[in-house]
Amino acid sequence: MGRYLVRKLAIYLATFVVAVSVNWAIPRLMPGNPVDRMIARASVAHPEAIGPMRAYYEGIFGLDLPAWRQYINYWAELLQGNLGVSVWLFPAQVSDVLWQAVPYTLSLMIPAILLSWLIGNKVGALTARRKILDNTILPLGYLLSATPYSGSRSCWCGCWASIWTGSRWPAVMTSPSGRPGRSDSC
């Protein structure tokens, strides 16, 4: 039992290290420079102010250091609970931005979890009682869980469009010109 727990802990630790490393690498591998975007958003009227602004922003975000040092600093700050300064909402702290989003996240997640638990228990109990439902609902659940969100969104939009317009399924989505094609109404 002890070896099992140690092995699981090692897997979780390795997953954490890889996830944090990927999280560090993605913004650095993206095209463009966040400092240039911040300066462009600031709409600087005097071109001579761009150089000092660039140096200031690079110093704040640690972009003036070599990549290996940025990586070590990232881990050191993360392990202390400091998520740094937001590039998009500068000069707000990332932790403050996250705390402001917590009520909205909870207001969406708690009802979704409760609803899925209630529906899952009811459907599970119903399918356990009837073999035909077990043979149909389970594969349907597998299919729906493997469907990309964009595909399921298109399907649901088509279903609701056919219901609202009274047309037969499959509803043909038309463009504003009336020709079949992409519809941005969903």
C-alpha positions as CSV (number, residue, x, y, z in Angstrom):
1,M,0.0,0.0,0.0
2,G,2.9,2.4,0.8
3,R,4.6,1.8,-2.5
4,Y,1.3,2.5,-4.3
5,L,0.8,5.8,-2.6
6,V,4.5,6.8,-3.2
7,R,4.1,5.9,-6.9
8,K,0.8,7.9,-7.2
9,L,2.4,10.9,-5.4
10,A,5.3,10.8,-7.7
11,I,3.0,10.7,-10.7
12,Y,1.0,13.7,-9.4
13,L,4.2,15.6,-8.6
14,A,5.6,14.9,-12.2
15,T,2.3,16.0,-13.7
16,F,2.3,19.2,-11.6
17,V,5.9,20.0,-12.7
18,V,5.1,19.4,-16.4
19,A,1.9,21.4,-16.2
20,V,3.6,24.4,-14.5
21,S,6.5,24.2,-17.0
22,V,4.1,24.2,-20.0
23,N,2.2,27.1,-18.4
24,W,5.5,29.0,-18.2
25,A,6.5,28.1,-21.7
26,I,3.3,28.9,-23.6
27,P,3.4,32.7,-23.3
28,R,7.1,32.8,-24.2
29,L,6.5,30.7,-27.3
30,M,3.6,32.7,-28.6
31,P,4.3,35.1,-31.4
32,G,4.6,38.8,-30.5
33,N,5.8,40.6,-27.4
34,P,3.4,41.4,-24.5
35,V,5.4,44.6,-23.8
36,D,4.9,45.8,-27.3
37,R,1.2,45.1,-27.0
38,M,1.0,47.1,-23.7
39,I,2.8,50.0,-25.2
40,A,0.5,49.9,-28.3
41,R,-2.6,49.9,-25.9
42,A,-1.2,52.9,-24.0
43,S,-1.2,55.1,-27.2
44,V,2.0,56.9,-26.3
45,A,2.0,60.4,-27.8
46,H,5.7,61.0,-27.4
47,P,7.9,58.5,-29.2
48,E,10.9,59.2,-26.9
49,A,8.8,57.8,-24.0
50,I,8.6,54.4,-25.6
51,G,12.2,53.3,-24.6
52,P,11.8,54.1,-20.9
53,M,8.3,52.4,-20.9
54,R,9.7,49.3,-22.5
55,A,12.5,49.1,-20.0
56,Y,10.1,49.6,-17.1
57,Y,7.7,46.9,-18.3
58,E,10.4,44.4,-19.0
59,G,11.8,45.0,-15.5
60,I,8.4,44.6,-13.9
61,F,7.7,41.3,-15.7
62,G,11.3,40.1,-15.5
63,L,11.6,39.9,-19.3
64,D,15.1,41.5,-19.2
65,L,16.5,38.3,-17.6
66,P,17.7,35.2,-19.5
67,A,15.1,32.5,-20.0
68,W,16.6,30.1,-17.4
69,R,16.5,32.8,-14.7
70,Q,12.9,33.7,-15.6
71,Y,12.0,30.0,-15.2
72,I,13.6,29.8,-11.7
73,N,12.0,33.1,-10.7
74,Y,8.6,31.8,-11.9
75,W,8.9,28.7,-9.7
76,A,10.1,30.7,-6.7
77,E,7.2,33.2,-6.9
78,L,4.7,30.4,-7.6
79,L,5.8,28.4,-4.5
80,Q,5.4,31.6,-2.4
81,G,1.8,32.1,-3.7
82,N,2.7,35.2,-5.8
83,L,1.2,34.9,-9.2
84,G,2.6,38.3,-10.3
85,V,1.2,41.3,-12.2
86,S,-1.4,40.9,-14.9
87,V,-0.2,41.8,-18.4
88,W,-3.7,42.5,-19.6
89,L,-5.0,44.3,-16.6
90,F,-1.8,46.0,-15.6
91,P,-1.1,47.0,-12.7
92,A,-3.6,44.6,-11.1
93,Q,-2.2,41.5,-9.4
94,V,-3.2,38.2,-11.0
95,S,-4.4,36.9,-7.6
96,D,-6.8,39.9,-7.3
97,V,-8.2,39.2,-10.8
98,L,-8.8,35.6,-9.9
99,W,-10.5,36.4,-6.6
100,Q,-12.8,38.8,-8.4
101,A,-13.8,35.9,-10.7
102,V,-14.5,33.4,-7.9
103,P,-18.2,34.4,-7.2
104,Y,-19.0,34.2,-10.9
105,T,-17.3,30.8,-11.2
106,L,-19.1,29.4,-8.2
107,S,-22.5,30.8,-9.4
108,L,-22.0,28.8,-12.6
109,M,-20.4,25.7,-11.2
110,I,-22.5,24.9,-8.2
111,P,-25.8,24.7,-10.0
112,A,-24.2,22.8,-12.9
113,I,-22.7,20.2,-10.5
114,L,-25.9,19.8,-8.5
115,L,-28.0,19.6,-11.7
116,S,-25.7,17.0,-13.3
117,W,-25.6,15.0,-10.0
118,L,-29.4,15.0,-9.8
119,I,-29.9,14.1,-13.5
120,G,-27.1,11.5,-13.4
121,N,-28.6,9.8,-10.4
122,K,-32.1,9.7,-11.8
123,V,-31.0,8.5,-15.3
124,G,-28.6,6.0,-13.7
125,A,-31.3,4.6,-11.5
126,L,-33.7,4.4,-14.4
127,T,-31.2,2.7,-16.7
128,A,-30.3,0.2,-13.9
129,R,-33.9,-1.0,-13.8
130,R,-34.4,-1.4,-17.6
131,K,-31.9,-3.3,-19.8
132,I,-32.9,-1.5,-23.0
133,L,-32.2,1.9,-21.5
134,D,-28.8,0.6,-20.3
135,N,-27.9,-0.5,-23.8
136,T,-29.0,2.9,-25.3
137,I,-28.2,5.6,-22.7
138,L,-24.7,4.4,-22.0
139,P,-23.4,4.5,-25.6
140,L,-25.2,7.8,-26.1
141,G,-23.4,9.2,-23.1
142,Y,-20.1,8.0,-24.4
143,L,-20.8,9.6,-27.7
144,L,-21.8,12.9,-26.2
145,S,-18.8,13.0,-23.9
146,A,-16.5,12.5,-26.9
147,T,-18.2,15.2,-29.0
148,P,-16.2,18.4,-29.2
149,Y,-18.1,21.4,-27.7
150,S,-18.2,23.2,-31.1
151,G,-20.0,20.2,-32.6
152,S,-22.5,19.8,-29.9
153,R,-23.1,23.6,-29.9
154,S,-23.9,23.4,-33.6
155,C,-26.2,20.5,-33.1
156,W,-28.1,22.2,-30.2
157,C,-28.4,25.4,-32.2
158,G,-29.8,23.5,-35.1
159,C,-32.3,21.7,-32.9
160,W,-33.5,24.9,-31.2
161,A,-33.6,26.8,-34.5
162,S,-35.9,24.1,-36.0
163,I,-38.1,24.1,-32.9
164,W,-38.4,27.9,-32.8
165,T,-39.0,28.3,-36.5
166,G,-41.3,25.3,-36.8
167,S,-39.2,23.8,-39.6
168,R,-38.4,20.2,-39.9
169,W,-35.1,18.7,-38.8
170,P,-32.5,19.2,-40.0
171,A,-32.9,22.9,-40.0
172,V,-31.0,24.5,-42.8
173,M,-29.1,27.5,-41.5
174,T,-29.1,30.3,-43.9
175,S,-27.0,33.5,-44.1
176,P,-28.8,36.9,-44.0
177,S,-28.9,36.8,-47.8
178,G,-31.2,33.7,-47.6
179,R,-28.7,31.3,-49.1
180,P,-27.5,28.2,-47.2
181,G,-24.3,28.8,-45.3
182,R,-22.9,30.0,-42.1
183,S,-25.3,31.6,-39.7
184,D,-24.0,33.6,-36.8
185,S,-27.4,33.6,-35.0
186,C,-26.4,30.7,-32.6
